[in-house]
């Protein structure tokens, strides 16, 4: 990922290929330029985030094999305190939300069930509203 000051950089970490495809398509609809880097698991995310430059935002699935989004977030808090991390899940749980926020996450969101809601959510994330 080569960061340009005029382009928002997003690291999307998700093991579901359908969710990745939908997110990429939705991001293409935004009026804001977004550079997206895709990783498929938490181990890849930790390795990538040890490198510079870091993205403007990490959007990560909560439930992934190997390392969950929460496990990655906890590890990142030791080394990348200023990094903005949002976790999301299709199996959203209130208890998980409090754990994510207590661990330094910006937000814990329910994955939208409609495409239009996904576009709206991603737009809000890119604009820093969420």
Backbone atoms as SQL, in Angstrom:
CREATE TABLE atoms (id INTEGER PRIMARY KEY, chain TEXT, resi INTEGER, resn TEXT, atom TEXT, x REAL, y REAL, z REAL);
INSERT INTO atoms VALUES
  (1, 'A', 1, 'UNK', 'N', 0.858, -1.174, 0.000),
  (2, 'A', 1, 'UNK', 'CA', 0.000, 0.000, 0.000),
  (3, 'A', 1, 'UNK', 'C', 0.899, 1.231, 0.000),
  (4, 'A', 2, 'UNK', 'N', 0.787, 2.053, -1.015),
  (5, 'A', 2, 'UNK', 'CA', 1.491, 3.320, -1.077),
  (6, 'A', 2, 'UNK', 'C', 0.516, 4.409, -0.688),
  (7, 'A', 3, 'UNK', 'N', 0.817, 5.098, 0.400),
  (8, 'A', 3, 'UNK', 'CA', -0.116, 6.102, 0.888),
  (9, 'A', 3, 'UNK', 'C', 0.100, 7.426, 0.176),
  (10, 'A', 4, 'UNK', 'N', -0.996, 8.007, -0.263),
  (11, 'A', 4, 'UNK', 'CA', -0.977, 9.342, -0.857),
  (12, 'A', 4, 'UNK', 'C', -1.810, 10.226, 0.049),
  (13, 'A', 5, 'UNK', 'N', -1.350, 11.453, 0.297),
  (14, 'A', 5, 'UNK', 'CA', -2.050, 12.307, 1.256),
  (15, 'A', 5, 'UNK', 'C', -3.492, 12.617, 0.877),
  (16, 'A', 6, 'UNK', 'N', -3.823, 12.582, -0.405),
  (17, 'A', 6, 'UNK', 'CA', -5.172, 12.932, -0.847),
  (18, 'A', 6, 'UNK', 'C', -6.107, 11.722, -0.946),
  (19, 'A', 7, 'UNK', 'N', -5.613, 10.552, -0.565),
  (20, 'A', 7, 'UNK', 'CA', -6.390, 9.322, -0.698),
  (21, 'A', 7, 'UNK', 'C', -6.481, 8.631, 0.664),
  (22, 'A', 8, 'UNK', 'N', -7.685, 8.243, 1.042),
  (23, 'A', 8, 'UNK', 'CA', -7.918, 7.517, 2.290),
  (24, 'A', 8, 'UNK', 'C', -7.419, 6.086, 2.119),
  (25, 'A', 9, 'UNK', 'N', -6.679, 5.576, 3.090),
  (26, 'A', 9, 'UNK', 'CA', -6.162, 4.207, 3.007),
  (27, 'A', 9, 'UNK', 'C', -6.880, 3.318, 4.020),
  (28, 'A', 10, 'UNK', 'N', -7.357, 2.191, 3.538),
  (29, 'A', 10, 'UNK', 'CA', -8.129, 1.253, 4.347),
  (30, 'A', 10, 'UNK', 'C', -7.515, -0.132, 4.243),
  (31, 'A', 11, 'UNK', 'N', -7.265, -0.738, 5.380),
  (32, 'A', 11, 'UNK', 'CA', -6.864, -2.137, 5.419),
  (33, 'A', 11, 'UNK', 'C', -8.091, -2.934, 5.836),
  (34, 'A', 12, 'UNK', 'N', -8.585, -3.769, 4.936),
  (35, 'A', 12, 'UNK', 'CA', -9.755, -4.612, 5.193),
  (36, 'A', 12, 'UNK', 'C', -9.263, -6.023, 5.480),
  (37, 'A', 13, 'UNK', 'N', -9.591, -6.526, 6.670),
  (38, 'A', 13, 'UNK', 'CA', -9.161, -7.863, 7.078),
  (39, 'A', 13, 'UNK', 'C', -10.414, -8.700, 7.309),
  (40, 'A', 14, 'UNK', 'N', -10.617, -9.693, 6.443),
  (41, 'A', 14, 'UNK', 'CA', -11.828, -10.511, 6.527),
  (42, 'A', 14, 'UNK', 'C', -11.562, -11.838, 5.835),
  (43, 'A', 15, 'UNK', 'N', -12.068, -12.904, 6.394),
  (44, 'A', 15, 'UNK', 'CA', -11.867, -14.222, 5.800),
  (45, 'A', 15, 'UNK', 'C', -12.997, -14.633, 4.863),
  (46, 'A', 16, 'UNK', 'N', -14.031, -13.818, 4.740),
  (47, 'A', 16, 'UNK', 'CA', -15.185, -14.150, 3.901),
  (48, 'A', 16, 'UNK', 'C', -15.046, -13.472, 2.535),
  (49, 'A', 17, 'UNK', 'N', -14.814, -14.248, 1.470),
  (50, 'A', 17, 'UNK', 'CA', -14.619, -13.652, 0.147),
  (51, 'A', 17, 'UNK', 'C', -15.827, -12.854, -0.346),
  (52, 'A', 18, 'UNK', 'N', -17.032, -13.272, 0.030),
  (53, 'A', 18, 'UNK', 'CA', -18.226, -12.528, -0.386),
  (54, 'A', 18, 'UNK', 'C', -18.275, -11.155, 0.277),
  (55, 'A', 19, 'UNK', 'N', -17.949, -11.095, 1.567),
  (56, 'A', 19, 'UNK', 'CA', -17.930, -9.807, 2.263),
  (57, 'A', 19, 'UNK', 'C', -16.863, -8.884, 1.685),
  (58, 'A', 20, 'UNK', 'N', -15.725, -9.450, 1.326),
  (59, 'A', 20, 'UNK', 'CA', -14.650, -8.657, 0.730),
  (60, 'A', 20, 'UNK', 'C', -15.107, -8.076, -0.602),
  (61, 'A', 21, 'UNK', 'N', -15.690, -8.908, -1.450),
  (62, 'A', 21, 'UNK', 'CA', -16.157, -8.446, -2.759),
  (63, 'A', 21, 'UNK', 'C', -17.203, -7.344, -2.617),
  (64, 'A', 22, 'UNK', 'N', -18.156, -7.530, -1.725),
  (65, 'A', 22, 'UNK', 'CA', -19.188, -6.505, -1.513),
  (66, 'A', 22, 'UNK', 'C', -18.577, -5.199, -1.013),
  (67, 'A', 23, 'UNK', 'N', -17.642, -5.297, -0.077),
  (68, 'A', 23, 'UNK', 'CA', -17.010, -4.084, 0.455),
  (69, 'A', 23, 'UNK', 'C', -16.219, -3.361, -0.627),
  (70, 'A', 24, 'UNK', 'N', -15.467, -4.090, -1.428),
  (71, 'A', 24, 'UNK', 'CA', -14.702, -3.459, -2.509),
  (72, 'A', 24, 'UNK', 'C', -15.634, -2.769, -3.502),
  (73, 'A', 25, 'UNK', 'N', -16.717, -3.425, -3.867),
  (74, 'A', 25, 'UNK', 'CA', -17.680, -2.841, -4.800),
  (75, 'A', 25, 'UNK', 'C', -18.312, -1.590, -4.205),
  (76, 'A', 26, 'UNK', 'N', -18.692, -1.653, -2.937),
  (77, 'A', 26, 'UNK', 'CA', -19.300, -0.499, -2.266),
  (78, 'A', 26, 'UNK', 'C', -18.314, 0.663, -2.172),
  (79, 'A', 27, 'UNK', 'N', -17.057, 0.376, -1.871),
  (80, 'A', 27, 'UNK', 'CA', -16.051, 1.439, -1.775),
  (81, 'A', 27, 'UNK', 'C', -15.838, 2.129, -3.116),
  (82, 'A', 28, 'UNK', 'N', -15.977, 1.378, -4.207),
  (83, 'A', 28, 'UNK', 'CA', -15.850, 1.967, -5.547),
  (84, 'A', 28, 'UNK', 'C', -16.941, 2.989, -5.823),
  (85, 'A', 29, 'UNK', 'N', -18.064, 2.888, -5.132),
  (86, 'A', 29, 'UNK', 'CA', -19.176, 3.818, -5.339),
  (87, 'A', 29, 'UNK', 'C', -19.001, 5.142, -4.600),
  (88, 'A', 30, 'UNK', 'N', -18.066, 5.205, -3.676),
  (89, 'A', 30, 'UNK', 'CA', -17.893, 6.423, -2.889),
  (90, 'A', 30, 'UNK', 'C', -17.261, 7.517, -3.730),
  (91, 'A', 31, 'UNK', 'N', -17.607, 8.754, -3.426),
  (92, 'A', 31, 'UNK', 'CA', -17.016, 9.879, -4.145),
  (93, 'A', 31, 'UNK', 'C', -15.592, 10.153, -3.667),
  (94, 'A', 32, 'UNK', 'N', -15.231, 9.634, -2.513),
  (95, 'A', 32, 'UNK', 'CA', -13.890, 9.789, -1.960),
  (96, 'A', 32, 'UNK', 'C', -12.988, 8.695, -2.509),
  (97, 'A', 33, 'UNK', 'N', -11.753, 9.055, -2.852),
  (98, 'A', 33, 'UNK', 'CA', -10.788, 8.050, -3.295),
  (99, 'A', 33, 'UNK', 'C', -10.325, 7.234, -2.099),
  (100, 'A', 34, 'UNK', 'N', -10.348, 5.914, -2.261),
  (101, 'A', 34, 'UNK', 'CA', -9.954, 5.013, -1.183),
  (102, 'A', 34, 'UNK', 'C', -9.007, 3.961, -1.752),
  (103, 'A', 35, 'UNK', 'N', -7.818, 3.860, -1.150),
  (104, 'A', 35, 'UNK', 'CA', -6.911, 2.758, -1.452),
  (105, 'A', 35, 'UNK', 'C', -7.225, 1.638, -0.477),
  (106, 'A', 36, 'UNK', 'N', -7.546, 0.467, -1.003),
  (107, 'A', 36, 'UNK', 'CA', -7.926, -0.660, -0.153),
  (108, 'A', 36, 'UNK', 'C', -6.886, -1.762, -0.286),
  (109, 'A', 37, 'UNK', 'N', -6.440, -2.244, 0.849),
  (110, 'A', 37, 'UNK', 'CA', -5.575, -3.416, 0.899),
  (111, 'A', 37, 'UNK', 'C', -6.374, -4.510, 1.601),
  (112, 'A', 38, 'UNK', 'N', -6.358, -5.712, 1.039),
  (113, 'A', 38, 'UNK', 'CA', -7.153, -6.824, 1.560),
  (114, 'A', 38, 'UNK', 'C', -6.232, -7.880, 2.162),
  (115, 'A', 39, 'UNK', 'N', -6.552, -8.297, 3.371),
  (116, 'A', 39, 'UNK', 'CA', -5.882, -9.436, 3.994),
  (117, 'A', 39, 'UNK', 'C', -6.952, -10.395, 4.493),
  (118, 'A', 40, 'UNK', 'N', -6.606, -11.673, 4.588),
  (119, 'A', 40, 'UNK', 'CA', -7.614, -12.697, 4.867),
  (120, 'A', 40, 'UNK', 'C', -7.595, -13.250, 6.293),
  (121, 'A', 41, 'UNK', 'N', -6.630, -12.840, 7.107),
  (122, 'A', 41, 'UNK', 'CA', -6.636, -13.338, 8.487),
  (123, 'A', 41, 'UNK', 'C', -5.850, -12.415, 9.403),
  (124, 'A', 42, 'UNK', 'N', -6.003, -12.652, 10.691),
  (125, 'A', 42, 'UNK', 'CA', -5.379, -11.805, 11.689),
  (126, 'A', 42, 'UNK', 'C', -3.868, -11.888, 11.706),
  (127, 'A', 43, 'UNK', 'N', -3.312, -13.057, 11.424),
  (128, 'A', 43, 'UNK', 'CA', -1.855, -13.192, 11.388),
  (129, 'A', 43, 'UNK', 'C', -1.265, -12.303, 10.300),
  (130, 'A', 44, 'UNK', 'N', -1.891, -12.299, 9.121),
  (131, 'A', 44, 'UNK', 'CA', -1.429, -11.426, 8.042),
  (132, 'A', 44, 'UNK', 'C', -1.530, -9.964, 8.455),
  (133, 'A', 45, 'UNK', 'N', -2.604, -9.616, 9.146),
  (134, 'A', 45, 'UNK', 'CA', -2.804, -8.228, 9.569),
  (135, 'A', 45, 'UNK', 'C', -1.706, -7.784, 10.530),
  (136, 'A', 46, 'UNK', 'N', -1.394, -8.611, 11.514),
  (137, 'A', 46, 'UNK', 'CA', -0.336, -8.248, 12.461),
  (138, 'A', 46, 'UNK', 'C', 0.997, -8.051, 11.753),
  (139, 'A', 47, 'UNK', 'N', 1.310, -8.950, 10.840),
  (140, 'A', 47, 'UNK', 'CA', 2.571, -8.835, 10.097),
  (141, 'A', 47, 'UNK', 'C', 2.590, -7.553, 9.269),
  (142, 'A', 48, 'UNK', 'N', 1.504, -7.277, 8.568),
  (143, 'A', 48, 'UNK', 'CA', 1.432, -6.077, 7.722),
  (144, 'A', 48, 'UNK', 'C', 1.528, -4.800, 8.546),
  (145, 'A', 49, 'UNK', 'N', 0.901, -4.766, 9.689),
  (146, 'A', 49, 'UNK', 'CA', 0.845, -3.536, 10.481),
  (147, 'A', 49, 'UNK', 'C', 2.128, -3.265, 11.259),
  (148, 'A', 50, 'UNK', 'N', 3.080, -4.182, 11.182),
  (149, 'A', 50, 'UNK', 'CA', 4.410, -3.914, 11.726),
  (150, 'A', 50, 'UNK', 'C', 5.226, -3.083, 10.748),
  (151, 'A', 51, 'UNK', 'N', 4.737, -2.955, 9.523),
  (152, 'A', 51, 'UNK', 'CA', 5.426, -2.205, 8.473),
  (153, 'A', 51, 'UNK', 'C', 4.849, -0.805, 8.369),
  (154, 'A', 52, 'UNK', 'N', 5.618, 0.075, 7.774),
  (155, 'A', 52, 'UNK', 'CA', 5.150, 1.431, 7.487),
  (156, 'A', 52, 'UNK', 'C', 4.912, 1.517, 5.993),
  (157, 'A', 53, 'UNK', 'N', 4.056, 2.355, 5.544),
  (158, 'A', 53, 'UNK', 'CA', 3.164, 3.207, 6.320),
  (159, 'A', 53, 'UNK', 'C', 1.950, 2.418, 6.807),
  (160, 'A', 54, 'UNK', 'N', 1.336, 2.920, 7.852),
  (161, 'A', 54, 'UNK', 'CA', 0.116, 2.289, 8.344),
  (162, 'A', 54, 'UNK', 'C', -1.088, 2.957, 7.689),
  (163, 'A', 55, 'UNK', 'N', -2.185, 2.231, 7.550),
  (164, 'A', 55, 'UNK', 'CA', -3.377, 2.795, 6.904),
  (165, 'A', 55, 'UNK', 'C', -4.096, 3.796, 7.811),
  (166, 'A', 56, 'UNK', 'N', -4.982, 4.566, 7.202),
  (167, 'A', 56, 'UNK', 'CA', -5.819, 5.495, 7.968),
  (168, 'A', 56, 'UNK', 'C', -6.785, 4.743, 8.872),
  (169, 'A', 57, 'UNK', 'N', -7.234, 3.576, 8.420),
  (170, 'A', 57, 'UNK', 'CA', -8.200, 2.793, 9.188),
  (171, 'A', 57, 'UNK', 'C', -8.026, 1.310, 8.889),
  (172, 'A', 58, 'UNK', 'N', -8.182, 0.500, 9.929),
  (173, 'A', 58, 'UNK', 'CA', -8.245, -0.953, 9.777),
  (174, 'A', 58, 'UNK', 'C', -9.682, -1.363, 10.067),
  (175, 'A', 59, 'UNK', 'N', -10.310, -2.025, 9.112),
  (176, 'A', 59, 'UNK', 'CA', -11.657, -2.574, 9.279),
  (177, 'A', 59, 'UNK', 'C', -11.506, -4.090, 9.277),
  (178, 'A', 60, 'UNK', 'N', -11.805, -4.714, 10.414),
  (179, 'A', 60, 'UNK', 'CA', -11.471, -6.115, 10.595),
  (180, 'A', 60, 'UNK', 'C', -12.661, -6.918, 11.111),
  (181, 'A', 61, 'UNK', 'N', -12.818, -8.101, 10.540),
  (182, 'A', 61, 'UNK', 'CA', -13.850, -9.029, 10.993),
  (183, 'A', 61, 'UNK', 'C', -13.517, -9.504, 12.404),
  (184, 'A', 62, 'UNK', 'N', -14.519, -9.634, 13.224),
  (185, 'A', 62, 'UNK', 'CA', -14.331, -10.097, 14.599),
  (186, 'A', 62, 'UNK', 'C', -13.989, -11.582, 14.640),
  (187, 'A', 63, 'UNK', 'N', -14.671, -12.377, 13.824),
  (188, 'A', 63, 'UNK', 'CA', -14.536, -13.835, 13.883),
  (189, 'A', 63, 'UNK', 'C', -13.775, -14.352, 12.675),
  (190, 'A', 64, 'UNK', 'N', -12.506, -14.676, 12.905),
  (191, 'A', 64, 'UNK', 'CA', -11.658, -15.218, 11.846),
  (192, 'A', 64, 'UNK', 'C', -10.879, -16.397, 12.409),
  (193, 'A', 65, 'UNK', 'N', -10.452, -17.313, 11.529),
  (194, 'A', 65, 'UNK', 'CA', -9.607, -18.413, 11.999),
  (195, 'A', 65, 'UNK', 'C', -8.226, -17.889, 12.398),
  (196, 'A', 66, 'UNK', 'N', -7.513, -18.653, 13.137),
  (197, 'A', 66, 'UNK', 'CA', -6.162, -18.356, 13.625),
  (198, 'A', 66, 'UNK', 'C', -6.179, -17.313, 14.726),
  (199, 'A', 67, 'UNK', 'N', -6.441, -16.056, 14.383),
  (200, 'A', 67, 'UNK', 'CA', -6.536, -14.972, 15.362),
  (201, 'A', 67, 'UNK', 'C', -7.829, -14.215, 15.125),
  (202, 'A', 68, 'UNK', 'N', -8.608, -14.029, 16.165),
  (203, 'A', 68, 'UNK', 'CA', -9.839, -13.244, 16.019),
  (204, 'A', 68, 'UNK', 'C', -9.486, -11.768, 15.893),
  (205, 'A', 69, 'UNK', 'N', -10.443, -10.990, 15.453),
  (206, 'A', 69, 'UNK', 'CA', -10.233, -9.550, 15.382),
  (207, 'A', 69, 'UNK', 'C', -9.883, -8.958, 16.732),
  (208, 'A', 70, 'UNK', 'N', -10.505, -9.449, 17.790),
  (209, 'A', 70, 'UNK', 'CA', -10.213, -8.946, 19.135),
  (210, 'A', 70, 'UNK', 'C', -8.785, -9.295, 19.551),
  (211, 'A', 71, 'UNK', 'N', -8.331, -10.494, 19.236),
  (212, 'A', 71, 'UNK', 'CA', -6.950, -10.878, 19.560),
  (213, 'A', 71, 'UNK', 'C', -5.953, -9.990, 18.826),
  (214, 'A', 72, 'UNK', 'N', -6.236, -9.687, 17.567),
  (215, 'A', 72, 'UNK', 'CA', -5.362, -8.789, 16.806),
  (216, 'A', 72, 'UNK', 'C', -5.371, -7.401, 17.435),
  (217, 'A', 73, 'UNK', 'N', -6.548, -6.909, 17.767),
  (218, 'A', 73, 'UNK', 'CA', -6.665, -5.588, 18.387),
  (219, 'A', 73, 'UNK', 'C', -5.852, -5.513, 19.682),
  (220, 'A', 74, 'UNK', 'N', -5.960, -6.517, 20.519),
  (221, 'A', 74, 'UNK', 'CA', -5.201, -6.531, 21.776),
  (222, 'A', 74, 'UNK', 'C', -3.698, -6.501, 21.520),
  (223, 'A', 75, 'UNK', 'N', -3.258, -7.239, 20.524),
  (224, 'A', 75, 'UNK', 'CA', -1.832, -7.242, 20.179),
  (225, 'A', 75, 'UNK', 'C', -1.395, -5.881, 19.630),
  (226, 'A', 76, 'UNK', 'N', -2.232, -5.274, 18.807),
  (227, 'A', 76, 'UNK', 'CA', -1.899, -3.969, 18.225),
  (228, 'A', 76, 'UNK', 'C', -1.792, -2.884, 19.286),
  (229, 'A', 77, 'UNK', 'N', -2.551, -2.987, 20.336),
  (230, 'A', 77, 'UNK', 'CA', -2.536, -1.959, 21.382),
  (231, 'A', 77, 'UNK', 'C', -1.183, -1.862, 22.062),
  (232, 'A', 78, 'UNK', 'N', -0.365, -2.927, 21.963),
  (233, 'A', 78, 'UNK', 'CA', 0.979, -2.888, 22.545),
  (234, 'A', 78, 'UNK', 'C', 1.963, -2.170, 21.633),
  (235, 'A', 79, 'UNK', 'N', 1.701, -2.167, 20.333),
  (236, 'A', 79, 'UNK', 'CA', 2.687, -1.635, 19.396),
  (237, 'A', 79, 'UNK', 'C', 2.193, -0.483, 18.528),
  (238, 'A', 80, 'UNK', 'N', 0.912, -0.349, 18.345),
  (239, 'A', 80, 'UNK', 'CA', 0.378, 0.664, 17.415),
  (240, 'A', 80, 'UNK', 'C', -0.808, 1.369, 18.055),
  (241, 'A', 81, 'UNK', 'N', -0.555, 2.103, 19.109),
  (242, 'A', 81, 'UNK', 'CA', -1.625, 2.718, 19.892),
  (243, 'A', 81, 'UNK', 'C', -2.445, 3.749, 19.116),
  (244, 'A', 82, 'UNK', 'N', -1.842, 4.417, 18.150),
  (245, 'A', 82, 'UNK', 'CA', -2.547, 5.468, 17.419),
  (246, 'A', 82, 'UNK', 'C', -3.348, 4.945, 16.233),
  (247, 'A', 83, 'UNK', 'N', -3.233, 3.684, 15.935),
  (248, 'A', 83, 'UNK', 'CA', -3.917, 3.096, 14.792),
  (249, 'A', 83, 'UNK', 'C', -5.420, 3.020, 15.055),
  (250, 'A', 84, 'UNK', 'N', -6.209, 3.456, 14.083),
  (251, 'A', 84, 'UNK', 'CA', -7.671, 3.377, 14.205),
  (252, 'A', 84, 'UNK', 'C', -8.135, 2.011, 13.705),
  (253, 'A', 85, 'UNK', 'N', -8.812, 1.285, 14.599),
  (254, 'A', 85, 'UNK', 'CA', -9.274, -0.064, 14.282),
  (255, 'A', 85, 'UNK', 'C', -10.765, -0.163, 14.587),
  (256, 'A', 86, 'UNK', 'N', -11.523, -0.608, 13.590),
  (257, 'A', 86, 'UNK', 'CA', -12.951, -0.874, 13.748),
  (258, 'A', 86, 'UNK', 'C', -13.164, -2.360, 13.483),
  (259, 'A', 87, 'UNK', 'N', -13.831, -3.025, 14.404),
  (260, 'A', 87, 'UNK', 'CA', -14.182, -4.425, 14.198),
  (261, 'A', 87, 'UNK', 'C', -15.648, -4.510, 13.809),
  (262, 'A', 88, 'UNK', 'N', -15.963, -5.502, 12.982),
  (263, 'A', 88, 'UNK', 'CA', -17.356, -5.726, 12.609),
  (264, 'A', 88, 'UNK', 'C', -17.632, -7.211, 12.529),
  (265, 'A', 89, 'UNK', 'N', -18.910, -7.563, 12.602),
  (266, 'A', 89, 'UNK', 'CA', -19.280, -8.970, 12.609),
  (267, 'A', 89, 'UNK', 'C', -20.731, -9.133, 12.177),
  (268, 'A', 90, 'UNK', 'N', -21.002, -10.246, 11.521),
  (269, 'A', 90, 'UNK', 'CA', -22.398, -10.568, 11.213),
  (270, 'A', 90, 'UNK', 'C', -23.070, -11.185, 12.437),
  (271, 'A', 91, 'UNK', 'N', -22.280, -11.646, 13.394),
  (272, 'A', 91, 'UNK', 'CA', -22.814, -12.218, 14.626),
  (273, 'A', 91, 'UNK', 'C', -22.586, -11.290, 15.807),
  (274, 'A', 92, 'UNK', 'N', -22.943, -10.025, 15.633),
  (275, 'A', 92, 'UNK', 'CA', -22.705, -8.978, 16.624),
  (276, 'A', 92, 'UNK', 'C', -23.298, -9.341, 17.978),
  (277, 'A', 93, 'UNK', 'N', -22.511, -9.142, 19.047),
  (278, 'A', 93, 'UNK', 'CA', -22.954, -9.417, 20.417),
  (279, 'A', 93, 'UNK', 'C', -22.649, -8.206, 21.303),
  (280, 'A', 94, 'UNK', 'N', -23.580, -7.783, 22.159),
  (281, 'A', 94, 'UNK', 'CA', -23.332, -6.632, 23.039),
  (282, 'A', 94, 'UNK', 'C', -22.090, -6.796, 23.915),
  (283, 'A', 95, 'UNK', 'N', -21.850, -7.992, 24.429),
  (284, 'A', 95, 'UNK', 'CA', -20.673, -8.215, 25.263),
  (285, 'A', 95, 'UNK', 'C', -19.391, -7.970, 24.474),
  (286, 'A', 96, 'UNK', 'N', -19.391, -8.386, 23.210),
  (287, 'A', 96, 'UNK', 'CA', -18.221, -8.156, 22.360),
  (288, 'A', 96, 'UNK', 'C', -17.970, -6.671, 22.171),
  (289, 'A', 97, 'UNK', 'N', -19.038, -5.890, 22.040),
  (290, 'A', 97, 'UNK', 'CA', -18.867, -4.449, 21.848),
  (291, 'A', 97, 'UNK', 'C', -18.106, -3.836, 23.020),
  (292, 'A', 98, 'UNK', 'N', -18.477, -4.172, 24.232),
  (293, 'A', 98, 'UNK', 'CA', -17.788, -3.596, 25.387),
  (294, 'A', 98, 'UNK', 'C', -16.335, -4.057, 25.445),
  (295, 'A', 99, 'UNK', 'N', -16.064, -5.289, 25.052),
  (296, 'A', 99, 'UNK', 'CA', -14.679, -5.787, 25.036),
  (297, 'A', 99, 'UNK', 'C', -13.848, -5.079, 23.979),
  (298, 'A', 100, 'UNK', 'N', -14.424, -4.851, 22.813),
  (299, 'A', 100, 'UNK', 'CA', -13.705, -4.153, 21.742),
  (300, 'A', 100, 'UNK', 'C', -13.379, -2.722, 22.164),
  (301, 'A', 101, 'UNK', 'N', -14.353, -2.022, 22.686),
  (302, 'A', 101, 'UNK', 'CA', -14.130, -0.632, 23.093),
  (303, 'A', 101, 'UNK', 'C', -13.126, -0.553, 24.244),
  (304, 'A', 102, 'UNK', 'N', -13.214, -1.463, 25.200),
  (305, 'A', 102, 'UNK', 'CA', -12.270, -1.479, 26.320),
  (306, 'A', 102, 'UNK', 'C', -10.855, -1.817, 25.859),
  (307, 'A', 103, 'UNK', 'N', -10.744, -2.483, 24.727),
  (308, 'A', 103, 'UNK', 'CA', -9.439, -2.872, 24.192),
  (309, 'A', 103, 'UNK', 'C', -8.859, -1.831, 23.248),
  (310, 'A', 104, 'UNK', 'N', -9.553, -0.715, 23.085),
  (311, 'A', 104, 'UNK', 'CA', -9.013, 0.367, 22.267),
  (312, 'A', 104, 'UNK', 'C', -9.560, 0.458, 20.864),
  (313, 'A', 105, 'UNK', 'N', -10.539, -0.356, 20.520),
  (314, 'A', 105, 'UNK', 'CA', -11.150, -0.253, 19.199),
  (315, 'A', 105, 'UNK', 'C', -11.980, 1.014, 19.085),
  (316, 'A', 106, 'UNK', 'N', -12.066, 1.558, 17.886),
  (317, 'A', 106, 'UNK', 'CA', -12.870, 2.758, 17.642),
  (318, 'A', 106, 'UNK', 'C', -14.359, 2.444, 17.724),
  (319, 'A', 107, 'UNK', 'N', -14.716, 1.242, 17.229),
  (320, 'A', 107, 'UNK', 'CA', -16.127, 0.844, 17.206),
  (321, 'A', 107, 'UNK', 'C', -16.207, -0.653, 16.943),
  (322, 'A', 108, 'UNK', 'N', -17.362, -1.215, 17.286),
  (323, 'A', 108, 'UNK', 'CA', -17.691, -2.597, 16.959),
  (324, 'A', 108, 'UNK', 'C', -19.055, -2.554, 16.294),
  (325, 'A', 109, 'UNK', 'N', -19.098, -2.927, 15.021),
  (326, 'A', 109, 'UNK', 'CA', -20.288, -2.721, 14.207),
  (327, 'A', 109, 'UNK', 'C', -20.857, -4.040, 13.699),
  (328, 'A', 110, 'UNK', 'N', -22.159, -4.017, 13.475),
  (329, 'A', 110, 'UNK', 'CA', -22.838, -5.149, 12.852),
  (330, 'A', 110, 'UNK', 'C', -22.648, -5.022, 11.344),
  (331, 'A', 111, 'UNK', 'N', -22.215, -6.100, 10.691),
  (332, 'A', 111, 'UNK', 'CA', -22.088, -6.056, 9.235),
  (333, 'A', 111, 'UNK', 'C', -23.472, -5.811, 8.651),
  (334, 'A', 112, 'UNK', 'N', -23.586, -4.828, 7.772),
  (335, 'A', 112, 'UNK', 'CA', -24.895, -4.520, 7.185),
  (336, 'A', 112, 'UNK', 'C', -25.454, -5.715, 6.414),
  (337, 'A', 113, 'UNK', 'N', -26.769, -5.808, 6.427),
  (338, 'A', 113, 'UNK', 'CA', -27.431, -6.903, 5.719),
  (339, 'A', 113, 'UNK', 'C', -27.922, -6.491, 4.339),
  (340, 'A', 114, 'UNK', 'N', -27.828, -5.199, 4.017),
  (341, 'A', 114, 'UNK', 'CA', -28.199, -4.748, 2.674),
  (342, 'A', 114, 'UNK', 'C', -27.026, -3.991, 2.062),
  (343, 'A', 115, 'UNK', 'N', -26.974, -4.009, 0.746),
  (344, 'A', 115, 'UNK', 'CA', -25.888, -3.339, 0.047),
  (345, 'A', 115, 'UNK', 'C', -25.919, -1.834, 0.289),
  (346, 'A', 116, 'UNK', 'N', -27.084, -1.228, 0.259),
  (347, 'A', 116, 'UNK', 'CA', -27.168, 0.223, 0.471),
  (348, 'A', 116, 'UNK', 'C', -26.698, 0.599, 1.876),
  (349, 'A', 117, 'UNK', 'N', -27.006, -0.226, 2.866),
  (350, 'A', 117, 'UNK', 'CA', -26.528, 0.036, 4.229),
  (351, 'A', 117, 'UNK', 'C', -25.010, -0.116, 4.310),
  (352, 'A', 118, 'UNK', 'N', -24.455, -1.041, 3.543),
  (353, 'A', 118, 'UNK', 'CA', -23.005, -1.213, 3.499),
  (354, 'A', 118, 'UNK', 'C', -22.335, 0.025, 2.919),
  (355, 'A', 119, 'UNK', 'N', -22.869, 0.536, 1.820),
  (356, 'A', 119, 'UNK', 'CA', -22.319, 1.752, 1.213),
  (357, 'A', 119, 'UNK', 'C', -22.367, 2.901, 2.216),
  (358, 'A', 120, 'UNK', 'N', -23.492, 3.064, 2.887),
  (359, 'A', 120, 'UNK', 'CA', -23.650, 4.137, 3.876),
  (360, 'A', 120, 'UNK', 'C', -22.641, 3.989, 5.013),
  (361, 'A', 121, 'UNK', 'N', -22.472, 2.776, 5.511),
  (362, 'A', 121, 'UNK', 'CA', -21.529, 2.541, 6.602),
  (363, 'A', 121, 'UNK', 'C', -20.094, 2.834, 6.171),
  (364, 'A', 122, 'UNK', 'N', -19.698, 2.332, 5.015),
  (365, 'A', 122, 'UNK', 'CA', -18.332, 2.555, 4.551),
  (366, 'A', 122, 'UNK', 'C', -18.068, 4.032, 4.294),
  (367, 'A', 123, 'UNK', 'N', -19.053, 4.737, 3.778),
  (368, 'A', 123, 'UNK', 'CA', -18.911, 6.177, 3.576),
  (369, 'A', 123, 'UNK', 'C', -18.674, 6.874, 4.915),
  (370, 'A', 124, 'UNK', 'N', -19.439, 6.500, 5.928),
  (371, 'A', 124, 'UNK', 'CA', -19.276, 7.098, 7.259),
  (372, 'A', 124, 'UNK', 'C', -17.893, 6.786, 7.836),
  (373, 'A', 125, 'UNK', 'N', -17.410, 5.571, 7.643),
  (374, 'A', 125, 'UNK', 'CA', -16.085, 5.209, 8.140),
  (375, 'A', 125, 'UNK', 'C', -14.995, 6.020, 7.454),
  (376, 'A', 126, 'UNK', 'N', -15.089, 6.140, 6.145),
  (377, 'A', 126, 'UNK', 'CA', -14.086, 6.888, 5.383),
  (378, 'A', 126, 'UNK', 'C', -14.100, 8.366, 5.760),
  (379, 'A', 127, 'UNK', 'N', -15.280, 8.891, 6.030),
  (380, 'A', 127, 'UNK', 'CA', -15.396, 10.302, 6.409),
  (381, 'A', 127, 'UNK', 'C', -15.090, 10.539, 7.885),
  (382, 'A', 128, 'UNK', 'N', -14.845, 9.470, 8.626),
  (383, 'A', 128, 'UNK', 'CA', -14.516, 9.610, 10.038),
  (384, 'A', 128, 'UNK', 'C', -15.702, 9.863, 10.935),
  (385, 'A', 129, 'UNK', 'N', -16.908, 9.592, 10.441),
  (386, 'A', 129, 'UNK', 'CA', -18.127, 9.834, 11.214),
  (387, 'A', 129, 'UNK', 'C', -18.320, 8.751, 12.274),
  (388, 'A', 130, 'UNK', 'N', -17.894, 7.540, 11.976),
  (389, 'A', 130, 'UNK', 'CA', -18.045, 6.428, 12.930),
  (390, 'A', 130, 'UNK', 'C', -16.776, 6.306, 13.738);
